[in-house]
Amino acid sequence: MSELGFVFHSENCIQCHACELACKSWRQLERGVKWRHVKNIWHGTYPGTSISTASVSCMHCAEPACVEACQAGAISKRARDGAVLVDKALCIGCQDCRDACPISAPQFGADGAMQKCDLCTNSPQAEGGTPICVLTCPTGALELVQMSHSEKAAMASG
């Protein structure tokens, strides 16, 4: 069975933050909440340092730790495409999902309920099912692709 997953091509990224801004704007996210963010990652010690860039959001993991951690049953993995979704109405705001997530993707806004990337599910902005972050990237650094469950698990572990 194949699942959807993000692939980031760091060599194409120009650090324009278009993916991050498009997500925040289209989803009308409140201040301080980011479903996707561009990170600079420093390597080495001075004077031998280097920097790499990553565009990070929920990875819609093969085996999502957030689903297991959610004591309210508010998070589920959709079988047809592997999207990890949250039902905000069921969320109790305990933040166990954020603690369990290896990249701290779950976000909490003023209402206290968890929110995160949902692959633009039910979003009219994502033409043809492509998330707005992917559509907006001017250099093709971000893709949403079909991958096997095992490919997705391997990507998340290393």
Buried (B, 14 or more C-beta within 10 A) or exposed (E): EBBBBBEBEEEBBEEBBBBBBBBBEBBEBEEEBBBBBBEEEEEEEEEEEEEEBBBBBBBBBBEBBBBEBBEBEBBBBBEEBBBBBBBEEBBBEBBBBBEBBEBEBBBBBEEEBBBBBBBBEEBEBBEEEBBBBBBBBEEEBBBBEEBEBEBBBEBBEE
